[in-house]
Amino acid sequence: MRYLLIRLVLVSMVALLPYIDLSATDADDLAEAFQNIKRSTLDPSTSAIITNFTIDHQDLHLVLDTGRIAFLNPVMIDDMPHVYAAYFEGFGQFSFSPSEKDARERILYYQDRDSVRVQFKKVLLVFSDDIYHRFDGYLKPCPKPFGKRQIKRVKKSWERLIRDDNNYYIFEILRNITEPPEEPYVLVNPQTGDWSKSFYYIYDPLVSEEVRLLKSTVRGPNFAQYLKTLCSYTCIATDSGQHCGELAEPQVRVRHYTIDASMSDYGDFECAVGAQFEVLKGPGQLLWMYIHQDAEIDSITSPEHKNVHHIRYEKDKNKSEMMYVILDNPMEVGDKFSLNFYYSAPLFWFSDRDLVGNLGSSWYPMYIDPCRSTYEITYEIPHFDDLKLVSTGKLVSSEKNGRRSIEKWEVTDPEYLVTFEFEEIKK
């Protein structure tokens, strides 16, 4: 009877978790969900005693021997609360032994052994819904809940994941909630003291190399902190020859680009890019893309989506090519849609008489998994007597309008990437 009472108390405690009241059926709500996950905080009212809880995941063995645990505030998506993270203090063990030979050798290169074993007193956990539900049955009421000290510790731990405007981990947490794969998402950060000795195990079935081990470290004269990848691999080698994880597949394919690029006399460009997509894997609502780190985006629109949100760095010192796009509604396999990007970027500059390129690898917006596409490109540039524009594709037409030249190029045989440059005219 006493066990039944404890069980009922625990179920009530979990059921009554406070949550962020969102119904993320459109881009506005998903963008708000993203920001709320980014601002994650610990909820001390969920504190509980936990003993003998284990997580055995790909090449990971985690044991929470005994201690206190509390969950971070859940996010509400599609009328369902999702608890995606927890914080534990007590005694536990972390063991990571890569099944992939190259991964073992890479760890051996950085460490004194080809595996990692840590005895910890604190750990930050991030997980999918199915792992969260496994806690049920292992929790008991806690006479002394977590307080301000633990709230601050969780805040610092979370800030390390998102430092320098790093939105990647938040984006992947949201993707694994809204696009749940067969295998659960897991992030484990055992903490033994100094942050610079902290490990991060990540299993993300929505990326091509789903297993990763990182270690926090410092470098440079200013002791900058960053996460260094010790190993990253896909779990392929099994006795059956089958993939033991769910390898990432592209969500979308870009079929065709229409690019209008207008260059000023100083090398700055105003660009309007239309991209025609086809959905390969539903729901296809969250897109990971690249765009030039110096690009200033004016807007992104779509005929099929009323609202389109994009998330990038917030401070210039943290510039990155990463861009995360949230669409207004989920789509099914075979659906087609377009995105129109309007932005400016300094793609060239003058050095004495030389015109120096600054195109980078993504002077126009690209999906994270490049594919072959066809292109229609219009370049409007200053007219140079001693320089000519050379582009991927075939020149269709060229006309001079005063001190300006307008050139139209096309790529009819699909290419992964188009680029252009200025060459000296030989006389």
C-alpha positions in Angstrom: 0.0 0.0 0.0 2.9 2.3 0.8 4.5 1.7 -2.6 1.2 2.4 -4.3 0.9 5.7 -2.5 4.4 6.7 -3.5 3.6 5.7 -7.1 0.5 7.8 -7.1 2.3 10.8 -5.7 5.0 10.5 -8.3 2.6 10.1 -11.3 0.7 13.2 -10.1 4.0 15.2 -9.8 5.0 14.3 -13.3 1.6 14.9 -14.7 1.4 18.4 -13.2 4.7 19.6 -14.6 4.5 23.3 -15.5 4.9 23.9 -19.2 5.3 26.6 -21.7 1.9 27.0 -23.3 2.4 26.7 -27.0 0.7 24.9 -29.8 3.3 24.9 -32.5 1.3 24.4 -35.6 2.9 27.3 -37.5 6.2 29.2 -37.9 5.4 31.7 -35.2 4.7 29.1 -32.6 7.7 27.0 -33.5 10.0 30.0 -33.5 8.7 30.8 -30.0 9.2 27.2 -29.0 12.8 27.5 -30.2 13.4 30.6 -28.1 11.9 29.0 -25.0 14.1 25.9 -25.4 17.1 28.2 -25.8 16.1 29.9 -22.5 15.7 26.6 -20.7 15.4 26.7 -16.9 15.3 24.1 -14.1 12.0 23.5 -12.4 12.8 22.7 -8.7 9.2 21.5 -8.1 10.0 18.4 -10.1 12.8 17.4 -7.8 12.8 13.6 -7.0 15.1 10.9 -5.6 16.4 8.5 -8.2 18.4 5.3 -7.8 19.8 2.6 -10.1 18.7 4.3 -13.3 20.6 3.4 -16.5 20.7 4.5 -20.1 22.4 2.1 -22.5 22.5 3.7 -25.9 24.8 3.5 -28.8 28.3 2.9 -27.3 27.1 4.7 -24.1 26.5 3.2 -20.6 25.2 5.8 -18.1 24.3 5.0 -14.5 22.6 7.3 -12.0 23.4 5.3 -8.9 21.7 7.5 -6.3 20.9 11.2 -6.0 18.4 13.9 -6.8 17.1 14.8 -10.2 14.8 17.6 -11.5 13.5 18.3 -15.0 13.8 21.5 -17.0 10.5 23.3 -17.9 8.8 21.4 -20.8 7.7 23.0 -24.1 4.2 22.6 -25.4 4.1 21.6 -29.1 1.0 20.5 -31.0 -0.9 20.5 -27.7 1.5 18.1 -26.0 4.1 18.9 -23.3 7.6 17.7 -24.1 10.1 17.3 -21.3 13.5 17.2 -23.1 16.1 17.8 -20.3 17.0 17.0 -16.7 19.8 17.7 -14.2 21.1 15.2 -11.7 23.3 15.6 -8.6 24.6 12.6 -6.7 26.8 9.6 -7.7 27.0 8.2 -11.2 29.1 6.7 -13.9 29.6 7.6 -17.5 31.2 5.1 -20.0 31.7 5.6 -23.7 33.4 2.8 -25.8 33.2 3.4 -29.5 32.3 0.4 -31.6 34.0 2.0 -34.6 37.8 1.4 -34.9 38.7 4.8 -36.3 36.8 6.5 -33.4 38.7 4.5 -30.8 42.0 5.5 -32.5 40.9 9.2 -32.5 40.1 9.1 -28.8 43.4 7.3 -28.1 45.1 10.2 -29.9 43.7 12.7 -27.4 43.4 10.6 -24.3 45.5 7.9 -22.7 43.0 5.2 -23.6 40.6 4.4 -26.5 37.4 4.8 -24.3 36.2 7.3 -21.7 35.0 6.4 -18.2 34.0 9.1 -15.7 32.8 9.1 -12.1 30.6 12.1 -11.8 28.6 14.0 -9.2 26.6 16.1 -11.6 25.2 15.5 -15.1 23.1 17.4 -17.6 20.8 15.2 -19.7 18.9 16.0 -22.9 16.7 13.4 -24.4 13.7 12.4 -26.5 10.2 11.7 -25.2 10.7 7.9 -25.0 13.7 8.2 -22.7 11.8 10.7 -20.5 9.0 8.2 -20.0 11.6 5.6 -18.8 12.1 7.7 -15.7 8.6 6.7 -14.5 9.1 4.0 -11.9 12.5 5.2 -10.8 11.5 8.4 -9.1 10.5 8.9 -5.4 9.3 12.0 -3.6 12.2 14.3 -2.6 12.1 15.7 1.0 14.7 18.4 0.0 14.1 19.8 -3.5 16.7 21.6 -5.6 17.2 25.3 -4.9 18.8 28.5 -6.3 22.3 26.9 -6.4 21.1 24.1 -8.8 19.2 26.6 -10.9 22.4 28.6 -11.4 24.4 25.5 -12.2 21.9 24.4 -14.8 21.8 27.9 -16.3 25.6 27.9 -16.7 25.6 24.4 -18.2 22.9 25.3 -20.7 24.7 28.5 -21.6 27.8 26.5 -22.6 25.7 24.8 -25.3 24.5 28.1 -26.8 27.6 30.3 -26.2 28.6 32.5 -29.1 25.1 32.4 -30.7 25.4 28.7 -31.2 21.8 27.7 -32.2 22.7 24.2 -33.5 21.8 22.2 -30.4 18.6 24.0 -29.8 17.6 23.5 -33.4 18.3 19.7 -33.2 16.4 19.4 -30.0 13.4 21.0 -31.6 13.8 18.9 -34.8 13.9 15.7 -32.7 10.6 16.7 -31.0 8.8 17.8 -34.1 10.2 15.1 -36.5 10.7 12.2 -34.1 12.9 9.5 -35.6 13.0 5.8 -34.7 16.0 6.2 -32.4 16.0 8.6 -29.5 18.1 11.8 -29.3 20.5 11.7 -26.3 23.0 14.4 -25.0 24.9 13.6 -21.8 27.3 16.1 -20.1 28.9 14.5 -17.0 30.5 17.2 -14.8 33.3 16.4 -12.4 34.5 19.9 -11.6 36.3 22.3 -14.0 34.3 22.9 -17.1 37.4 22.6 -19.3 37.5 18.8 -18.5 33.9 18.2 -19.3 32.8 15.6 -21.9 29.7 15.7 -24.2 28.2 12.5 -25.7 25.6 13.2 -28.4 23.5 10.7 -30.3 21.5 12.5 -33.0 19.7 10.2 -35.5 18.8 13.2 -37.7 22.4 13.9 -38.8 24.7 11.8 -41.0 27.2 11.0 -38.3 24.9 10.3 -35.4 27.5 9.5 -32.7 29.7 12.2 -31.4 32.0 12.7 -28.4 33.1 16.3 -27.6 35.3 17.7 -24.9 35.3 21.3 -23.6 38.6 23.0 -23.7 40.3 26.4 -23.8 42.7 27.9 -26.3 44.3 31.2 -27.3 45.8 34.1 -25.2 42.3 35.0 -24.0 41.5 31.4 -22.9 38.5 31.1 -25.2 36.3 28.2 -24.4 35.0 25.9 -27.1 33.8 22.3 -27.6 36.4 20.1 -29.5 35.2 17.0 -31.3 37.1 14.0 -30.2 35.3 11.6 -32.6 32.3 11.6 -34.8 31.0 8.6 -36.8 28.0 6.7 -38.0 27.0 3.4 -36.5 27.1 1.0 -39.5 29.1 -2.0 -38.4 26.8 -4.6 -36.9 26.7 -8.4 -37.1 23.6 -8.2 -39.4 25.1 -5.6 -41.7 22.2 -3.3 -41.1 22.4 0.3 -39.8 22.0 0.3 -36.1 20.8 4.0 -36.1 18.6 6.0 -38.4 20.9 7.7 -40.9 19.9 11.2 -41.8 18.2 11.7 -45.1 17.8 15.0 -46.9 14.4 16.6 -46.0 14.2 18.5 -49.3 15.8 18.9 -52.7 16.4 22.2 -54.5 15.2 21.7 -58.0 15.9 25.1 -59.5 17.4 28.5 -58.6 16.6 31.9 -60.0 19.3 34.4 -59.0 19.3 38.1 -59.6 22.6 39.6 -58.3 23.3 43.4 -58.7 26.8 44.7 -57.9 27.6 48.2 -56.8 30.7 50.1 -57.8 32.3 49.0 -54.5 31.7 45.3 -54.8 28.6 45.1 -52.6 25.7 42.9 -53.9 22.0 43.1 -53.7 20.6 39.6 -54.3 17.1 38.2 -54.9 17.2 34.4 -55.0 14.2 32.1 -55.6 14.6 28.4 -54.8 12.1 25.7 -55.8 12.1 22.8 -53.4 10.6 19.3 -53.4 10.0 17.6 -50.0 11.8 14.2 -49.7 11.0 13.5 -46.1 8.1 14.8 -44.0 7.2 16.9 -42.2 9.9 19.1 -43.8 9.1 22.2 -41.7 12.5 22.9 -40.1 15.4 23.5 -42.6 19.1 23.8 -41.8 20.7 26.0 -44.4 23.9 28.0 -45.2 24.2 31.6 -46.4 27.2 33.9 -46.6 28.2 34.9 -43.0 28.3 38.6 -44.0 24.9 38.5 -45.7 22.3 40.9 -44.3 18.9 39.3 -44.9 16.1 41.7 -45.6 13.3 39.1 -45.8 12.5 35.5 -46.7 9.0 34.8 -48.2 7.2 31.9 -49.7 3.9 31.6 -51.7 3.1 28.4 -49.8 3.9 29.7 -46.3 2.4 32.8 -44.8 5.2 33.2 -42.3 8.9 32.1 -42.7 11.3 32.6 -39.7 15.0 32.5 -40.0 17.4 32.2 -37.1 21.1 33.3 -37.2 23.7 34.9 -35.0 22.7 38.0 -33.0 26.2 39.6 -32.7 28.6 40.4 -35.5 31.5 38.9 -33.6 29.7 35.5 -33.8 29.2 35.5 -37.6 28.5 32.1 -39.1 27.1 30.7 -42.3 24.6 28.7 -40.3 20.9 29.6 -40.9 17.9 27.8 -39.5 14.6 28.3 -41.4 11.2 27.6 -39.9 8.2 27.2 -42.3 4.6 27.9 -41.5 3.2 24.4 -41.9 4.5 20.9 -42.2 4.6 19.2 -45.6 4.4 15.7 -46.9 6.7 13.8 -49.3 6.3 15.0 -52.8 5.0 18.5 -51.9 6.7 21.4 -53.7 7.2 24.9 -52.4 9.4 28.0 -53.1 11.5 30.3 -50.9 12.4 33.8 -52.0 15.5 35.3 -50.3 16.3 39.0 -50.3 19.7 40.1 -48.9 22.9 42.1 -49.4 26.5 40.9 -49.1 30.0 42.2 -49.8 31.0 39.6 -52.3 33.9 41.5 -53.9 36.2 44.3 -52.9 38.9 46.4 -54.6 42.5 46.1 -53.7 44.4 48.7 -55.7 43.4 47.8 -59.3 42.5 44.2 -58.4 39.0 42.9 -57.8 39.1 40.4 -55.0 36.4 37.8 -54.5 34.7 37.1 -51.1 32.1 34.5 -52.3 32.8 31.9 -49.7 31.1 28.6 -50.1 27.5 29.9 -49.9 27.1 33.2 -51.6 23.5 32.2 -52.3 21.4 30.2 -49.8 22.0 26.5 -49.8 20.4 23.5 -48.1 22.7 21.6 -45.7 22.7 18.6 -48.0 23.8 19.9 -51.4 22.1 18.5 -54.5 22.3 19.1 -58.2 20.1 21.9 -59.4 19.4 24.0 -62.5 20.0 27.7 -62.5 18.9 31.0 -64.2 21.3 33.8 -63.2 21.2 37.5 -64.0 24.3 39.5 -63.1 24.0 43.3 -63.2 27.5 44.7 -62.8 29.6 47.8 -63.5 31.0 47.8 -67.0 34.8 47.2 -66.9 36.9 47.8 -70.0 39.6 45.5 -68.8 37.6 42.8 -66.9 35.0 40.3 -67.9 32.6 38.2 -65.8 33.0 34.4 -66.0 30.3 32.2 -64.4 29.3 28.6 -64.1 27.0 27.7 -66.9 26.3 29.2 -70.4 26.1 32.9 -71.3 22.7 33.4 -72.8 22.7 37.2 -73.4 24.7 40.3 -72.6 23.9 44.0 -72.9 25.4 47.3 -71.9 23.3 50.0 -70.4 25.4 53.1 -69.8 28.0 52.2 -67.2 26.3 49.0 -66.4 26.3 45.5 -67.9 23.5 42.9 -67.7 24.4 39.3 -68.3 22.1 36.3 -68.2 23.5 32.8 -67.6 21.9 29.5 -67.3 22.8 26.0 -66.0 20.6 23.4 -67.7 22.7 20.4 -66.7 22.2 20.3 -62.9 25.2 21.3 -60.8 26.0 21.2 -57.1 27.3 24.7 -57.0 27.5 27.8 -59.2 30.2 30.5 -58.8 31.6 33.5 -60.8 34.6 35.7 -61.0 36.2 38.5 -63.0 39.0 37.8 -65.4 41.3 40.2 -67.1 40.6 40.8 -70.8 43.6 40.0 -72.9 44.3 42.6 -75.5 
